[in-house]
Amino acid sequence: MREFTINKNDAGQRLDRFVAKAAPLLPPALVQKYIRLKRVKVNGKGSKREIRLEKGDVLQMYINDEFFEGPDAQEDKFLSAFHPQLDMVYEDENLLLVNKRPGLVVHADETEKVNTLVHHIQAYLYQKEEWDPAAENSFAPALCNRIDRNTGGIVIAAKNAETLRVINEKIRTHELRKAYLCVAVGRPRPAAGKIEGFLLKDEEKKQVAFYRRPVSGGRSAVTYYKTLETRGELSLVECELLTGRTHQIRVSMAEIGCPLLGDGKYGRGEVNRSYHEQKQCLWSYQLTFDFQSDAGVLEYLRGKVFRVENIPFKNRYFS
């Protein structure tokens, strides 16, 4: 039997989701079965899977030890030894805004398991003694948004579960505005406008196709763009997303005949090579907390705007 006391970062979670995190080796079907059989008790009583846990609740889990991960001394050793490298845009007691460099993945994938943005952030907070995994039942500092490996820009990281919930809700209701800068090949016509369509992702090729009309499996995409400056064959363009789809800006700009400089999937190889660009010139450079409703613990950020000023490709082509 394992016993857990719900802390502030666990509060508000559904019972079944907490059990799945606390016993990560327990198959999902057994999570539901053990709750039904009352092998998971809340304050000494059986409970329904959908109840929301409250701070101070005590859970007893009558589940075999093999389904729990043991104390991971190796993880603590890793967090102590890792050398976090972060370009901080902003930090307070609830969140971090980090300027991610191109080439760094945000989460572990098939190409990289260790050198990820989330590991840099977790090691940073561990070494600052702001996060102790041994004191948490299920929470770890987490990213609220993600950007492509070869795209740079602002990523939001939550230091606590309440911040994660608020930010995720504000992203869902479009109360966070993200602006991107990019260098496009060509001159967009008109100079400012809206690109609407449907994006269909090929999971095997990891590539997205743009369609002007609905297509089976396609997801709607709306991109606003504005040309800020043009020099020769290159244009500096600002984009805002009404929807946040994979490769949305890259494939949408290519659709109007102005692919991003350096884009190996949707761009022009001969142009990329002539400028020696191997990564798409795209940066999530501005974040606005455009709250239209109560923001709870983050209310103090209402109306705040954060911006990255030093963008390598902008300095190179439009300084």
N, C-alpha and C positions, 0 to 999 in steps of 0.2 A: 504494500500500500504506500502511495505517495500522497503527501499533503501539501497544499499550496494555499497561501493567503493572498487574496487579490489586492494588488497595489494600484496606484493611480493610473499606471500605464496599461493595466489589464482591464480596468473598469470600463464598462460599456460594450465589451465584446459579448457575442453570443457564446453560450456554453460549449456548443460543439466545436466552434472555431478555436476556442481557448484549448480544449482538450487536444485537438489536432496539432497545435503548436507545442503544447507541453509534452506530448508523447509523439514525436515526429515519425517514429517507426511503426506506429499503429495504423493499419490500413483504414481508409475512410469508412468502409462498410462496418468495421468493428467499432469505430468511434460511435456511430449511431446505435449499433446493437448494445454496446456497453452502457450507454446512457439510458436506453429503454429498459435494460435489465437492472438499473439502479446500482450498477457497479461504479458509477460516478455520483457522488453525493455533494450537495451544496448545503452547507450548514447542517449536516447530519441527515438530510432528506434527499430522496430522489427528485429530480427536476426534469423539465422538458428541455429539449435541445435548443430551443429558440430563446430561452430566457436570457436577459442581459445581466451580466455580472456586475456587482457593486463593490466599491472599495471596502475591504474588511471581510468580505465573504471568505469562508474557508471551504476548500474543496478537498474531499478525499477520493482518490482514484484507486480502486481495487483492480489494478492492471499489472500484469507481469513486468518485472524490471527490464526484460529484454526489449520492451518497446520504448523505453526512455533512453536518452543519450546520457551517459555518465558524465561526471565533472570533466570538462575538457581543459586540462592544464596546457595542452598544446596550443589551444586557441589563445589563452592568456599570454603565453610565451610569444606567439606570433604578434599579437597586438602591441606587446612591449617592444619587440625588436623591429617592427615595421617602421619605416621612415616616411611619415605622411608629407606629401607635398601638395599644398592647396593654395590657390590664388583666391583669397577671400574677398568677396564683394561686400558682405555684411554678415554680422553674427550677433545674436542676442541669446537670452536664456531658453528660447523655444526653437529657434531654427538657424540654419546656415544658408547663405547664398554663395555658391562657389562658381567661379569662372573656369569651366572645364576646358582643358586644352584639346585640340584635335589629335586623334590617335589613341586617346584613352577611352576604354570601354566603361560604361557606368556600372554594369553588373557582370559577373562572371558569365562567359559563354564558351563555345567550343574552341575559341582561339586564345582565351586568356582566363585563368582561374584566380590569380593572385593580385596582379597589378590593376585593380579596378578602382573607380572613384569611390564606391561605397566602402571599400576596405580602407582607403586613405582617410575617409571621414570617421569611420569607427575607431581606427587607431588613434587619430587626433583627439577624439573625445575621451577615449580610454586613458591616454597619456595625460590629459588635462584633469583626469579624475572626475569627469562629468558623466561618465557612463561606466557602470560596473555590471558586466553580463551575469556575474554570479548572484547579483541582487535582483535580477529580473526573472520573471517566470516565462514571459513570451515576447517581450519587446526588445528590439534592437534599433538604433538610429537607422532611418530609412530614407530613400530618395522619393520625392513626391512627383517628380517628372523625369523624363529621360530624353536624351538627344543622341543622334547617331554617333558612332565611333569617330568619324572624321569631321564632325561638326563641332565647333567650339561654342561656348556660351554658358549662360546662367542655369544652374541646376539647384533646385530647392531640396534641402535635407531637413527632416524633422528630428528634433532631439527627444520628443516625447510623443505618446500615442494621441493625446488630444490635438496637438498641432497637426499630426498626420491626418486625423479625421477632418479637421477644419479645412486644410489645404486641399485634400482630395475632393471635398464637397464644393469648394470654390472653383476648382478646375472643372468639375462636372457642370456647374451653373454658369460658366464663362465669366467669372468675376475676377479672374487673373488674366491680364492682357500681356502677351509676349510679342515683342517686335524683334524681327530678324534683319540683319544686313547681309547682302550678298552682292557678288560681282557677277553680272550676267554678260554673256557674249551677245552683242547686238543691242538694238535700241527698242525697248518695248513700245508697241503701238496698240492703244494710246499710251501716253507716258504714265498714266495712273489708271487703275481699274480693278476689276474683280474677275477672278478665274474660277468658274464653277464647273464641276464635273463629278465623275465617279471613278474611284481608284480600286483596282483589283490587284491583289498581291499574289505573285507566284512564289509560294513558300520554298520550292525547290531551288529556283534561281535567285531567290531573295531580291526580286525586282518587281516594280509596280507598273501597271499599265493604266493609262488615262483614257476615259471614255466620256464623251459629251452627253450620252444618254444612259439611263439606268441599265445595268447589266447584272446578271445573276452573280451574287457574291460580292458585288461592288459596293463600296461605301461612299457616301456623298462627301465632297470636299469643297470648301470655299476658302479662297486665298485672296486677300486684298494686297495690292502692290502699289508702290509709288516710286518713280524714278527720281533720285536725288541729284545725280550728276552723270554726264556722259563724257568720256574721253576716248576719241578714236573708236575702236570697235567694242569697248567695254563700258558698261553702265553700272553705277552704284545704285542698288535698289533696296528699298525697305519693304518688308512683307509682314503682314499680320495674319494669323490663322483664326478663322471662325471655328474650324474643326481641326483636330490634331491627328492626322493620319501619317502612317509610315511614308517617308520620303516625299511628303506632300509638296513642299516648296520646290524641291528639285524636279519632280516630274511635272508640276504645273508650269514652271517657267520654261521647261523644255517644250511643253505643249504649245506655248505661244511663240516658239521659235527663238527663245533667248535662254538657252541652257546655262547652268552655272559654270563658271570657269573652274577647271580642275575636277569636274564631276566625271568619274570614270564609267558610270552606268548610263547616264542620260545626256552626257555632254559630247563635245566634239574633240576627238582624240588629237587631231592635228593642231588645234588651237591650244589645248592643254599642254602639249609638248613644246610648243613655241614659247610658252610662258614658264615652262618648267614647273607646272602646278600638278601635284599628284593627289591633292585632297580638295574636295569642293570648297569654294570660297563662300562659306555660310556661317553666320554667327548669331546666336540668340543673345542679343546685346542689351535688351531693355525689358524690365519686368515692372508692371504696374499693379498694385494691389487695389483693384477697382471694385471694392466691396459695395454691393447693392443691398445687402442684408446683414444681420448681426454676424460678427466674426468671432464671438467668444473670446478666447484667450489671446487672439491676434487682432483684436479691435484697434489696437494702437497703430497698426500698420495701414489703416484705411487711407487711401489716397497717396501712399508713399510710392515713389518711383526710383528704381535702381538701374544704373546703366554702366556698361563696360565701355570705357573710352579708348583703350589701347587695343586695336584690332589689327593684327599683322597685315592682312591683305588690303585693308583700307589705307593703312600707312604706305603700302607698297605702290598702289595704283591711283590713290585719290588724296594724297597728302598735300 
